[in-house]
Amino acid sequence: MSIVTTANQDHPEFAPQFAGTGAMTLLALDVWEHAYYVKYRNVRANYVAAWWNVTNWTDVCTRFQGGAAKL
């Protein structure tokens, strides 16, 4: 398992360093301003704090279990 940070709109599963590895995204957070500016203005920390409360943890768990089963 890895924590991956990408620039701009790049998606880790399609990055060259993960090609052919079977990497899959468990959880992603969009921190481009378009994702939070209307509601949170320039207070990204408040957006991130609220994001934890709306994350679909059941889906994250299902993805994790599916990935672990492939090992």
FENUR-V355762 format. One record per residue. N is the residue number from 1. RES is the residue in three letters. BURIAL is + if it has 16 or more other C-alpha atoms within 10 Angstrom, else -. Layout:
N/RES/BURIAL
N/RES/BURIAL
This chain:
1/MET/-
2/SER/-
3/ILE/-
4/VAL/-
5/THR/-
6/THR/-
7/ALA/-
8/ASN/-
9/GLN/-
10/ASP/-
11/HIS/-
12/PRO/+
13/GLU/+
14/PHE/-
15/ALA/-
16/PRO/-
17/GLN/-
18/PHE/-
19/ALA/-
20/GLY/-
21/THR/-
22/GLY/-
23/ALA/-
24/MET/-
25/THR/+
26/LEU/+
27/LEU/-
28/ALA/-
29/LEU/-
30/ASP/-
31/VAL/-
32/TRP/-
33/GLU/-
34/HIS/-
35/ALA/-
36/TYR/+
37/TYR/-
38/VAL/-
39/LYS/-
40/TYR/-
41/ARG/-
42/ASN/-
43/VAL/-
44/ARG/+
45/ALA/-
46/ASN/-
47/TYR/+
48/VAL/-
49/ALA/-
50/ALA/-
51/TRP/-
52/TRP/-
53/ASN/-
54/VAL/-
55/THR/-
56/ASN/-
57/TRP/-
58/THR/-
59/ASP/-
60/VAL/-
61/CYS/-
62/THR/-
63/ARG/+
64/PHE/+
65/GLN/-
66/GLY/-
67/GLY/+
68/ALA/-
69/ALA/-
70/LYS/-
71/LEU/-
